[in-house]
């Protein structure tokens, strides 16, 4: 369950050359965003994203992001608690490494790791259960890939691209793709946490995969129309139907959602 400054760096995104946003405003260390996930206005859970300080990975400066996904304790038959970590290129366009810790039950945790060795042209996918490796696979790496967490920041980086992209993605141990249409349409978006309409940019796309809680298919998103490009609201399809993911709390210096003109 998921989004800067003037377009600056030219990077290779998959097999397409595009302009991506610079890192200074999109990756804001200390940025913390909390989203409410709801179905028919019933709270299913929360998603919290945290941008950590820039770090080094194999000698490269990378952005480090954590995402916490938790189901609501009052929802019957569903218990989902996951922590995702992504080491992302500072352009926001692709991932170098992804870890996922997911609680299966009180005594069982799954751990997944994706490693993208672009120099060696090899992707390695490994899975552990309770610290015992249960699966390992690899494939030839001919494109730049995103994981489930970095995909949100790729969307933020390409928000003003004005075209559609088929983004190579690894989800649930599979190499798949995500189509995102960056038409650049402006909109006014209202959320409970803000007492005025927010100036946003609209996008939509198709998840050609099935992810956590059955996330798949068509999705829509409304991102802040400012340098932050923060995701404000999204609509996605999961097992129960179409859910709304809405910004509930934010911490990013003095940032406030940009106010739409009347």
VEXBAZA-19507 format. One record per residue (C-alpha): residue number from 1; x, y, z; residue in one letter. Coordinates in Angstrom, 3 decimals. Layout:
<atoms>
+-----+----------+----------+----------+---+
!   k !       c1 !       c2 !       c3 ! r !
+-----+----------+----------+----------+---+
! NUM !        X !        Y !        Z ! A !
...
+-----+----------+----------+----------+---+
</atoms>
This chain:
<atoms>
+-----+----------+----------+----------+---+
!   k !       c1 !       c2 !       c3 ! r !
+-----+----------+----------+----------+---+
!   1 !    0.000 !    0.000 !    0.000 ! X !
!   2 !    1.836 !    4.319 !   -1.476 ! X !
!   3 !    4.704 !    9.517 !   -4.232 ! X !
!   4 !   11.072 !   18.829 !   -6.066 ! X !
!   5 !   13.164 !   21.397 !   -7.288 ! X !
!   6 !   13.574 !   22.343 !  -10.932 ! X !
!   7 !   14.147 !   19.324 !  -13.152 ! X !
!   8 !   17.878 !   18.889 !  -13.177 ! X !
!   9 !   19.667 !   15.603 !  -13.723 ! X !
!  10 !   19.392 !   13.452 !  -16.823 ! X !
!  11 !   19.376 !    9.776 !  -15.866 ! X !
!  12 !   18.626 !    6.449 !  -17.470 ! X !
!  13 !   15.294 !    5.121 !  -16.242 ! X !
!  14 !   14.932 !    1.557 !  -17.511 ! X !
!  15 !   15.696 !    1.987 !  -21.207 ! X !
!  16 !   14.257 !    5.508 !  -21.484 ! X !
!  17 !   16.240 !    8.711 !  -20.944 ! X !
!  18 !   14.244 !   11.108 !  -18.771 ! X !
!  19 !   14.819 !   14.155 !  -16.605 ! X !
!  20 !   14.499 !   13.477 !  -12.906 ! X !
!  21 !   14.197 !   15.754 !   -9.920 ! X !
!  22 !   17.138 !   16.694 !   -7.781 ! X !
!  23 !   17.517 !   15.242 !   -4.298 ! X !
!  24 !   17.517 !   18.360 !   -2.140 ! X !
!  25 !   13.788 !   18.793 !   -1.684 ! X !
!  26 !   12.352 !   15.358 !   -2.476 ! X !
!  27 !   14.623 !   13.536 !   -0.017 ! X !
!  28 !   14.287 !   15.683 !    3.074 ! X !
!  29 !   15.997 !   13.897 !    6.016 ! X !
!  30 !   13.534 !   13.739 !    8.868 ! X !
!  31 !   10.464 !   13.906 !    6.631 ! X !
!  32 !    7.772 !   11.769 !    8.243 ! X !
!  33 !    4.385 !   11.248 !    6.603 ! X !
!  34 !    1.499 !    9.224 !    8.055 ! X !
!  35 !   -1.388 !    8.022 !    5.898 ! X !
!  36 !   -4.774 !    6.602 !    6.829 ! X !
!  37 !   -5.904 !    3.646 !    4.725 ! X !
!  38 !   -9.691 !    3.341 !    4.576 ! X !
!  39 !  -12.459 !    1.427 !    2.839 ! X !
!  40 !  -15.945 !    2.976 !    2.836 ! X !
!  41 !  -14.569 !    5.342 !    5.504 ! X !
!  42 !  -13.615 !    2.402 !    7.745 ! X !
!  43 !   -9.983 !    2.618 !    8.836 ! X !
!  44 !   -8.041 !   -0.458 !    7.713 ! X !
!  45 !   -4.624 !    0.673 !    8.855 ! X !
!  46 !   -1.814 !    3.196 !    8.492 ! X !
!  47 !    1.239 !    3.687 !    6.306 ! X !
!  48 !    4.112 !    5.794 !    7.633 ! X !
!  49 !    7.088 !    6.884 !    5.528 ! X !
!  50 !   10.345 !    8.161 !    7.037 ! X !
!  51 !   13.267 !    9.686 !    5.147 ! X !
!  52 !   16.513 !    8.996 !    6.989 ! X !
!  53 !   19.826 !   10.884 !    6.541 ! X !
!  54 !   21.756 !   10.221 !    3.326 ! X !
!  55 !   24.176 !    7.337 !    3.664 ! X !
!  56 !   26.774 !    5.323 !    1.728 ! X !
!  57 !   26.184 !    1.988 !   -0.001 ! X !
!  58 !   29.113 !    0.333 !   -1.769 ! X !
!  59 !   30.827 !    3.697 !   -2.028 ! X !
!  60 !   27.800 !    5.510 !   -3.460 ! X !
!  61 !   25.780 !    8.241 !   -1.779 ! X !
!  62 !   22.187 !    7.005 !   -1.480 ! X !
!  63 !   18.906 !    8.075 !    0.090 ! X !
!  64 !   17.568 !    5.813 !    2.846 ! X !
!  65 !   13.815 !    5.429 !    3.328 ! X !
!  66 !   11.714 !    3.361 !    5.730 ! X !
!  67 !    8.022 !    2.542 !    5.367 ! X !
!  68 !    5.910 !    1.124 !    8.200 ! X !
!  69 !    2.646 !   -0.636 !    7.303 ! X !
!  70 !    0.244 !   -1.610 !   10.098 ! X !
!  71 !   -3.306 !   -2.904 !    9.986 ! X !
!  72 !   -5.869 !   -1.513 !   12.439 ! X !
!  73 !   -6.171 !   -3.739 !   15.544 ! X !
!  74 !   -9.990 !   -3.706 !   15.346 ! X !
!  75 !  -10.149 !   -5.169 !   11.832 ! X !
!  76 !  -11.010 !   -8.889 !   12.138 ! X !
!  77 !   -9.058 !  -11.610 !   10.313 ! X !
!  78 !   -6.332 !   -9.183 !    9.214 ! X !
!  79 !   -3.031 !   -8.610 !   10.953 ! X !
!  80 !   -0.390 !   -6.905 !    8.866 ! X !
!  81 !    2.801 !   -5.424 !   10.263 ! X !
!  82 !    5.677 !   -4.721 !    7.877 ! X !
!  83 !    8.785 !   -2.553 !    7.839 ! X !
!  84 !   10.321 !   -1.793 !    4.441 ! X !
!  85 !   13.757 !   -0.243 !    3.903 ! X !
!  86 !   15.026 !    1.092 !    0.579 ! X !
!  87 !   18.410 !    2.389 !   -0.463 ! X !
!  88 !   17.556 !    4.663 !   -3.395 ! X !
!  89 !   19.593 !    6.561 !   -5.962 ! X !
!  90 !   19.660 !   10.255 !   -5.075 ! X !
!  91 !   17.747 !   11.079 !   -8.284 ! X !
!  92 !   14.867 !    9.041 !   -6.857 ! X !
!  93 !   14.615 !    7.062 !  -10.093 ! X !
!  94 !   15.713 !    3.572 !   -9.034 ! X !
!  95 !   16.713 !    1.347 !   -6.136 ! X !
!  96 !   19.989 !   -0.295 !   -5.115 ! X !
!  97 !   18.743 !   -2.414 !   -2.217 ! X !
!  98 !   15.481 !   -3.323 !   -0.502 ! X !
!  99 !   14.736 !   -5.097 !    2.790 ! X !
! 100 !   11.325 !   -6.143 !    4.097 ! X !
! 101 !   10.467 !   -7.465 !    7.556 ! X !
! 102 !    6.916 !   -8.807 !    7.843 ! X !
! 103 !    5.300 !  -10.354 !   10.910 ! X !
! 104 !    3.371 !  -13.463 !    9.884 ! X !
! 105 !    2.194 !  -14.255 !   13.435 ! X !
! 106 !    3.411 !  -13.701 !   16.994 ! X !
! 107 !    6.324 !  -16.107 !   16.526 ! X !
! 108 !    7.097 !  -15.850 !   12.817 ! X !
! 109 !    8.793 !  -13.125 !   10.785 ! X !
! 110 !    9.623 !  -13.127 !    7.088 ! X !
! 111 !   12.651 !  -11.235 !    5.819 ! X !
! 112 !   13.139 !  -10.406 !    2.134 ! X !
! 113 !   16.123 !   -8.761 !    0.505 ! X !
! 114 !   16.589 !   -7.501 !   -3.053 ! X !
! 115 !   20.073 !   -6.506 !   -4.224 ! X !
! 116 !   20.521 !   -4.683 !   -7.530 ! X !
! 117 !   24.125 !   -4.937 !   -8.725 ! X !
! 118 !   24.043 !   -2.717 !  -11.807 ! X !
! 119 !   27.796 !   -2.918 !  -12.412 ! X !
! 120 !   27.641 !   -6.717 !  -12.348 ! X !
! 121 !   24.279 !   -6.759 !  -14.162 ! X !
! 122 !   22.763 !   -9.098 !  -11.584 ! X !
! 123 !   19.721 !   -8.880 !   -9.313 ! X !
! 124 !   19.601 !  -11.196 !   -6.303 ! X !
! 125 !   16.397 !  -11.949 !   -4.397 ! X !
! 126 !   16.548 !  -13.796 !   -1.078 ! X !
! 127 !   13.922 !  -14.796 !    1.473 ! X !
! 128 !   14.264 !  -15.911 !    5.098 ! X !
! 129 !   11.737 !  -17.125 !    7.642 ! X !
! 130 !   12.784 !  -16.809 !   11.272 ! X !
! 131 !   16.393 !  -16.230 !   10.122 ! X !
! 132 !   16.488 !  -19.403 !    8.015 ! X !
! 133 !   16.926 !  -18.904 !    4.275 ! X !
! 134 !   14.056 !  -20.501 !    2.387 ! X !
! 135 !   14.594 !  -19.202 !   -1.135 ! X !
! 136 !   17.177 !  -17.502 !   -3.341 ! X !
! 137 !   17.036 !  -16.506 !   -6.997 ! X !
! 138 !   18.678 !  -14.118 !   -9.434 ! X !
! 139 !   18.219 !  -12.659 !  -12.887 ! X !
! 140 !   20.248 !  -10.641 !  -15.387 ! X !
! 141 !   19.954 !   -6.948 !  -14.659 ! X !
! 142 !   19.622 !   -4.990 !  -17.903 ! X !
! 143 !   17.459 !   -2.121 !  -16.591 ! X !
! 144 !   17.232 !    0.127 !  -13.557 ! X !
! 145 !   14.623 !   -1.311 !  -11.160 ! X !
! 146 !   12.389 !   -0.020 !   -8.389 ! X !
! 147 !   11.069 !   -1.867 !   -5.358 ! X !
! 148 !    7.723 !   -1.254 !   -3.679 ! X !
! 149 !    9.092 !    1.585 !   -1.522 ! X !
! 150 !   11.332 !    3.350 !   -4.024 ! X !
! 151 !    8.484 !    3.337 !   -6.562 ! X !
! 152 !    6.764 !    6.038 !   -4.486 ! X !
! 153 !    9.814 !    8.292 !   -4.772 ! X !
! 154 !   10.220 !    7.554 !   -8.473 ! X !
! 155 !    6.669 !    8.868 !   -8.901 ! X !
! 156 !    7.611 !   12.004 !   -6.976 ! X !
! 157 !   10.734 !   12.457 !   -9.105 ! X !
! 158 !    8.839 !   12.133 !  -12.392 ! X !
! 159 !    5.678 !   13.975 !  -11.376 ! X !
! 160 !    6.093 !   16.712 !  -13.983 ! X !
! 161 !    7.388 !   14.455 !  -16.770 ! X !
! 162 !    4.262 !   14.961 !  -18.899 ! X !
! 163 !    4.336 !   11.443 !  -20.346 ! X !
! 164 !    3.813 !    7.778 !  -19.443 ! X !
! 165 !    6.484 !    5.348 !  -18.300 ! X !
! 166 !    6.623 !    1.600 !  -17.929 ! X !
! 167 !    8.710 !    1.304 !  -14.782 ! X !
! 168 !   10.668 !   -1.948 !  -14.183 ! X !
! 169 !    9.701 !   -3.107 !  -10.689 ! X !
! 170 !   10.422 !   -6.007 !   -8.326 ! X !
! 171 !    7.418 !   -6.862 !   -6.159 ! X !
! 172 !    6.832 !   -9.961 !   -4.033 ! X !
! 173 !   10.059 !  -11.521 !   -5.393 ! X !
! 174 !    8.996 !  -11.078 !   -9.044 ! X !
! 175 !   10.353 !   -8.830 !  -11.798 ! X !
! 176 !    7.289 !   -7.018 !  -13.165 ! X !
! 177 !    6.360 !   -3.530 !  -14.367 ! X !
! 178 !    4.325 !   -0.535 !  -13.259 ! X !
! 179 !    2.789 !    1.851 !  -15.770 ! X !
! 180 !    2.468 !    5.445 !  -14.538 ! X !
! 181 !    0.855 !    8.227 !  -16.560 ! X !
! 182 !    2.252 !   11.642 !  -15.662 ! X !
! 183 !   -0.220 !   13.863 !  -17.505 ! X !
! 184 !    0.452 !   16.843 !  -15.238 ! X !
! 185 !   -3.210 !   17.719 !  -14.683 ! X !
! 186 !   -3.716 !   20.167 !  -11.811 ! X !
! 187 !   -6.442 !   19.569 !   -9.231 ! X !
! 188 !   -7.810 !   20.734 !   -5.878 ! X !
! 189 !   -7.743 !   17.982 !   -3.277 ! X !
! 190 !   -9.492 !   18.024 !    0.092 ! X !
! 191 !   -8.428 !   15.871 !    3.046 ! X !
! 192 !   -9.601 !   15.756 !    6.661 ! X !
! 193 !   -6.203 !   16.823 !    8.016 ! X !
! 194 !   -6.181 !   20.144 !    6.179 ! X !
! 195 !   -8.779 !   22.921 !    6.475 ! X !
! 196 !   -8.332 !   24.209 !    2.924 ! X !
! 197 !   -8.189 !   22.678 !   -0.585 ! X !
! 198 !   -4.678 !   21.566 !   -1.528 ! X !
! 199 !   -3.031 !   22.357 !   -4.848 ! X !
! 200 !   -2.115 !   18.990 !   -6.370 ! X !
! 201 !   -0.957 !   17.256 !   -9.541 ! X !
! 202 !   -2.862 !   14.162 !  -10.683 ! X !
! 203 !   -1.426 !   10.904 !  -11.998 ! X !
! 204 !   -2.765 !    7.422 !  -12.639 ! X !
! 205 !   -1.454 !    4.069 !  -13.735 ! X !
! 206 !   -1.612 !    0.304 !  -13.607 ! X !
! 207 !    0.160 !   -2.046 !  -11.210 ! X !
! 208 !    0.838 !   -5.102 !  -13.356 ! X !
! 209 !    1.436 !   -7.159 !  -10.244 ! X !
! 210 !   -0.167 !   -8.169 !   -6.937 ! X !
! 211 !    1.408 !   -6.784 !   -3.786 ! X !
! 212 !    0.726 !   -6.541 !   -0.084 ! X !
! 213 !   -2.956 !   -6.992 !    0.876 ! X !
! 214 !   -3.769 !   -7.779 !   -2.760 ! X !
! 215 !   -2.749 !   -4.371 !   -4.119 ! X !
! 216 !   -3.067 !   -4.558 !   -7.906 ! X !
! 217 !   -4.457 !   -2.960 !  -11.046 ! X !
! 218 !   -5.556 !    0.630 !  -11.586 ! X !
! 219 !   -4.488 !    3.381 !   -9.194 ! X !
! 220 !   -4.785 !    7.163 !   -8.943 ! X !
! 221 !   -2.711 !    9.690 !   -7.030 ! X !
! 222 !   -2.753 !   13.387 !   -6.124 ! X !
! 223 !    0.641 !   14.845 !   -5.202 ! X !
! 224 !    1.458 !   18.268 !   -3.737 ! X !
! 225 !    2.057 !   20.783 !   -6.507 ! X !
! 226 !    5.232 !   22.230 !   -4.981 ! X !
! 227 !    8.904 !   21.339 !   -4.569 ! X !
! 228 !    8.145 !   18.582 !   -2.050 ! X !
! 229 !    5.807 !   16.624 !   -4.369 ! X !
! 230 !    4.413 !   14.879 !   -1.295 ! X !
! 231 !    1.627 !   12.336 !   -1.988 ! X !
! 232 !   -1.591 !   13.787 !   -0.599 ! X !
! 233 !   -4.157 !   11.156 !   -1.540 ! X !
! 234 !   -4.373 !    7.932 !   -3.546 ! X !
! 235 !   -6.989 !    5.404 !   -4.558 ! X !
! 236 !   -5.940 !    1.794 !   -5.078 ! X !
! 237 !   -7.490 !   -1.655 !   -5.456 ! X !
! 238 !   -6.877 !   -4.322 !   -2.796 ! X !
! 239 !   -8.653 !   -7.517 !   -1.685 ! X !
! 240 !  -11.644 !   -5.714 !   -0.187 ! X !
! 241 !  -12.096 !   -3.284 !   -3.088 ! X !
! 242 !  -11.025 !    0.299 !   -3.750 ! X !
! 243 !   -9.297 !    1.907 !   -0.769 ! X !
! 244 !   -8.378 !    5.532 !   -0.103 ! X !
! 245 !   -4.938 !    6.413 !    1.226 ! X !
! 246 !   -4.947 !    9.929 !    2.663 ! X !
! 247 !   -2.281 !   12.077 !    4.292 ! X !
! 248 !   -3.095 !   12.341 !    7.991 ! X !
! 249 !    0.033 !   13.779 !    9.629 ! X !
! 250 !    3.250 !   15.302 !    8.355 ! X !
! 251 !    6.603 !   16.466 !    9.685 ! X !
! 252 !    8.925 !   18.226 !    7.248 ! X !
! 253 !   10.441 !   21.382 !    8.688 ! X !
! 254 !    8.051 !   24.286 !    8.104 ! X !
! 255 !    6.269 !   22.593 !    5.181 ! X !
! 256 !    2.488 !   22.851 !    4.894 ! X !
! 257 !    0.305 !   21.578 !    2.023 ! X !
! 258 !    0.191 !   24.190 !   -0.777 ! X !
! 259 !   -3.094 !   26.057 !   -0.794 ! X !
! 260 !   -5.156 !   25.896 !   -3.963 ! X !
! 261 !   -6.336 !   29.217 !   -5.345 ! X !
! 262 !  -10.037 !   29.923 !   -4.932 ! X !
+-----+----------+----------+----------+---+
</atoms>
